Amino acid sequence: ADHCRHQWLGQRTGQLLGDQQGRRLLNAQRGFSLIELMVGIVILGVLMATAVPRFSDWLRNARVRTSAEAMQNGLQLARAEAVRRNATVRFQLVNTIDDTCALDTAGPHWVVSMDNPAGQCASAPSDTAAPRIIQVRNRAEGSIQTLVAAGQSALVFNGLGRLTPVPAANVAIDVSSTTGGTCVASGGSVRCLRLVVSVGGQIRMCDPALPAGDAQAC
């Protein structure tokens, strides 16, 4: 019955469209052949093999930028609070955010407070109770981690928004990825970023891989 129906369909299609067009339409309705299916799978595999590494690089770059921007916001908060309160406010990189925390130039977390938060990072924000925490930020969430390398673990801003004590040079904080890939500046594919805090307290994010003269270069 199916054969007869298929034959009738072919004859009917041929009557309507002509024999050659009818056969082409009938063959198109039969679906993909095994060879066509295998070719499609191979093409899909090639596309996936090309796209996955690029997506991984994009994810690492996005993570690095997000971390750098969050840290820049933390530095700007510390400086703004110092000016607003007319007092010294600290931006500190710490190794954990519980009460075992210690200052660490590799972070990756940070605390904005009036006092040194070492051993008290889990304290609630307060204007009176030590260490008088203003904000705590956890930078270890997510599958792709960022690596922090800073010139010093704590940056203290005074009421004028300047660093105190005055450092000998600008303070740099480098942000990169810990989950594979090297920085573009070293020939890799990860767009690593740097935060630069000047002696006067100005905070800037830049890209070490860009050539001198570029507005976003370090």
C-alpha distance (Angstrom), angle and dihedral (degrees) to the residues before:
residue distance angle dihedral
A1 . . .
D2 3.81 . .
H3 3.81 90.7 .
C4 3.79 91.6 50.7
R5 3.79 91.5 47.2
H6 3.81 91.2 48.8
Q7 3.83 90.3 48.7
W8 3.79 91.0 48.3
L9 3.79 90.4 48.8
G10 3.80 90.1 52.0
Q11 3.76 92.4 49.2
R12 3.79 92.2 46.6
T13 3.81 91.7 47.7
G14 3.78 90.5 48.5
Q15 3.79 90.5 51.9
L16 3.78 91.6 51.9
L17 3.82 100.5 39.9
G18 3.79 104.5 17.7
D19 3.79 126.4 -97.6
Q20 3.84 97.9 -80.2
Q21 3.82 96.6 45.4
G22 3.79 90.5 43.0
R23 3.80 92.7 54.9
R24 3.81 91.4 49.1
L25 3.79 91.6 50.7
L26 3.79 91.7 46.6
N27 3.80 92.1 50.7
A28 3.82 90.4 48.8
Q29 3.79 89.8 55.8
R30 3.81 91.8 56.8
G31 3.88 92.2 73.8
F32 3.81 129.9 -133.7
S33 3.77 123.8 -22.9
L34 3.81 120.2 -130.4
I35 3.80 91.3 -104.7
E36 3.81 92.2 51.5
L37 3.80 89.8 49.1
M38 3.82 92.5 50.7
V39 3.81 91.7 48.4
G40 3.80 89.4 51.3
I41 3.81 91.5 50.8
V42 3.82 91.6 50.3
I43 3.81 91.8 49.9
L44 3.81 90.6 48.4
G45 3.82 90.3 50.4
V46 3.81 91.8 51.9
L47 3.79 91.5 49.2
M48 3.82 91.6 48.8
A49 3.81 92.1 48.3
T50 3.80 89.2 52.9
A51 3.79 97.7 42.3
V52 3.82 101.5 44.9
P53 3.84 97.1 64.7
R54 3.79 90.9 46.1
F55 3.79 90.9 49.7
S56 3.82 90.1 50.0
D57 3.80 90.4 52.1
W58 3.80 90.7 47.8
L59 3.81 90.2 50.7
R60 3.81 92.4 49.8
N61 3.80 91.9 47.7
A62 3.80 91.6 48.8
R63 3.80 90.6 49.5
V64 3.80 92.9 49.2
R65 3.80 91.8 49.3
T66 3.81 92.4 47.3
S67 3.81 91.2 51.3
A68 3.79 93.4 45.7
E69 3.81 92.2 49.0
A70 3.82 91.7 48.2
M71 3.80 90.8 50.6
Q72 3.80 90.5 47.4
N73 3.81 88.7 53.0
G74 3.82 89.6 50.8
L75 3.79 91.8 52.4
Q76 3.79 91.4 47.5
L77 3.81 89.9 49.2
A78 3.81 91.7 52.3
R79 3.80 91.6 49.4
A80 3.80 93.9 45.7
E81 3.82 92.1 48.3
A82 3.81 90.9 49.5
V83 3.81 90.5 54.6
R84 3.81 93.5 42.8
R85 3.80 93.9 49.6
N86 3.80 94.3 35.1
A87 3.79 87.0 -132.9
T88 3.78 139.2 102.1
V89 3.81 115.3 -79.7
R90 3.78 123.9 -173.9
F91 3.80 132.4 -141.4
Q92 3.82 107.4 -161.0
L93 3.78 133.4 -177.1
V94 3.82 110.7 -142.4
N95 3.80 134.1 -174.9
T96 3.84 95.8 -133.9
I97 3.80 137.0 8.0
D98 3.79 97.5 -133.3
D99 3.80 128.3 84.6
T100 3.81 92.5 -80.7
C101 3.81 90.8 65.7
A102 3.77 123.3 133.2
L103 3.79 133.0 -176.6
D104 3.79 110.1 -92.1
T105 3.81 131.0 175.4
A106 3.83 87.6 -143.4
G107 3.82 93.7 56.0
P108 2.95 116.1 157.0
H109 3.83 93.0 -174.7
W110 3.76 126.5 48.6
V111 3.80 140.2 -153.7
V112 3.80 130.2 -159.5
S113 3.80 110.0 -155.5
M114 3.78 145.2 138.5
D115 3.82 93.9 -117.9
N116 3.79 136.7 33.5
P117 3.83 104.7 -76.1
A118 3.82 97.0 -160.6
G119 3.81 108.2 141.5
Q120 3.83 91.9 6.9
C121 3.82 106.4 66.8
A122 3.82 92.2 123.7
S123 3.82 91.6 61.4
A124 3.78 117.1 119.3
P125 3.83 117.8 -106.6
S126 3.80 109.9 -88.0
D127 3.79 140.5 159.8
T128 3.80 92.8 -147.6
A129 3.82 111.5 27.1
A130 3.81 115.6 78.6
P131 2.94 132.0 -74.8
R132 3.83 83.5 26.6
I133 3.80 94.3 -143.0
I134 3.80 117.9 -158.0
Q135 3.81 99.7 179.6
V136 3.81 139.4 -7.5
R137 3.80 123.4 -161.3
N138 3.80 127.7 -165.5
R139 3.80 110.3 -150.9
A140 3.84 97.6 177.1
E141 3.80 99.3 81.3
G142 3.82 120.0 114.4
S143 3.79 134.0 38.9
I144 3.79 95.2 -85.7
Q145 3.79 111.2 64.5
T146 3.77 129.0 -160.6
L147 3.77 126.8 -133.3
V148 3.79 119.3 -138.9
A149 3.78 124.5 -159.1
A150 3.80 114.3 178.7
G151 3.78 134.3 -179.7
Q152 3.81 88.4 -129.5
S153 3.80 135.7 2.9
A154 3.82 97.5 -126.7
L155 3.79 132.7 41.0
V156 3.80 116.1 -168.7
F157 3.82 121.4 -160.9
N158 3.80 122.2 -160.4
G159 3.80 129.3 -148.4
L160 3.81 90.3 -81.1
G161 3.81 92.1 55.0
R162 3.81 92.6 -109.4
L163 3.80 128.5 129.0
T164 3.77 115.3 -98.7
P165 2.92 128.9 -130.1
V166 3.79 88.6 31.4
P167 3.83 108.5 -113.2
A168 3.80 121.4 -136.3
A169 3.80 90.6 -119.8
N170 3.78 142.1 1.0
V171 3.81 114.6 -61.0
A172 3.83 116.3 -122.5
I173 3.80 128.8 -159.0
D174 3.82 115.4 -169.2
V175 3.80 120.5 -156.4
S176 3.82 121.1 -163.3
S177 3.82 140.0 147.9
T178 3.80 125.9 -84.8
T179 3.83 95.4 -165.3
G180 3.79 103.8 77.3
G181 3.76 132.4 -60.9
T182 3.78 129.9 77.6
C183 3.77 129.7 -119.3
V184 3.80 120.3 -83.1
A185 3.81 88.7 -121.4
S186 3.83 87.6 62.5
G187 3.80 94.4 46.2
G188 3.81 97.0 -90.4
S189 3.78 133.1 114.9
V190 3.82 102.9 -112.6
R191 3.80 114.6 104.5
C192 3.81 98.0 -138.3
L193 3.79 118.5 -167.8
R194 3.79 137.6 -152.4
L195 3.79 132.9 -149.4
V196 3.79 114.6 -149.5
V197 3.81 121.6 -164.2
S198 3.78 112.4 -167.3
V199 3.78 125.5 -143.8
G200 3.81 87.5 -104.3
G201 3.82 91.9 54.4
Q202 3.80 100.1 -103.7
I203 3.81 112.3 147.8
R204 3.78 122.2 -148.7
M205 3.81 135.8 171.7
C206 3.80 116.5 -146.5
D207 3.81 142.8 166.7
P208 3.83 115.9 -116.8
A209 3.83 91.1 -159.1
L210 3.81 95.4 62.4
P211 3.81 118.6 95.6
A212 3.77 122.2 -105.5
G213 3.77 111.5 -86.4
D214 3.79 94.7 39.2
A215 3.81 111.6 120.9
Q216 3.83 91.0 -128.9
A217 3.80 96.5 44.0
C218 3.80 121.2 111.8
